């Protein structure tokens, strides 16, 4: 019998990944953090039974959560990442020449520990621009005195410790911590799983009510449930899907090293939503 990791979602539907062995397993005060060696996806991080990243496909998620919002801001210098203790989002952020400082706030030290040890190519933890805070992102944002040009929310799924990262109060605090041209991006699960619809609509409805622009965009991540993954980009000044931002991306993209998914064409097309997804956002539920 081959060894397998299975993530079930939406009832009995599942994703099966062939594994060789378990490399790391720790039940922390927040969650169960595991790393597996897989047969064909490199090492795989799983939290509470849900796939967070594999070495083979992580670039899609990290490039899209980072470069869409960072090109939306005209000159991002200070960036806050909430979650993202594996270091992949910070790695992409620090590829932007304008970025001077990155605060990475991860609630669970074991995520950082496991990543440094078993996913060493993912993070760039020794980069002097990066300041790591082992702290609850919600208490960090509620007490922070700095202002950020971009805030990226790289949390887990909206169950367990990451639930608060999908709530109105949290986004309110993020908005207040952003500079005048500030941009926020967050991962918002897959539109294919019905149990995520409420949080998708809630997040969209709230961001849309306070930011000048809010857009959902999509990318394709083979080891996430259904493969179709949504993110949202909200901006105080520049339209993430507009001509000016696209021009900026075209002018500056060659300064970013090692891109494998993001390019200006992907930036533009990622905002094109299938009808069933835009229908999901058009239902006004009042946040
Ligand atoms: N169901 C998967 C959602 C995972 C979102 N965060 C991934 C962390 C990668 N830095």
Boltz pocket constraint, residues with backbone or C-beta under 6 A from the ligand:
constraints:
  - pocket:
      binder: B
      contacts: [[A, 50], [A, 51], [A, 52], [A, 53], [A, 61], [A, 84], [A, 85], [A, 86], [A, 87], [A, 88], [A, 89], [A, 154], [A, 155], [A, 156], [A, 157], [A, 187], [A, 224], [A, 225]]
      max_distance: 6.0
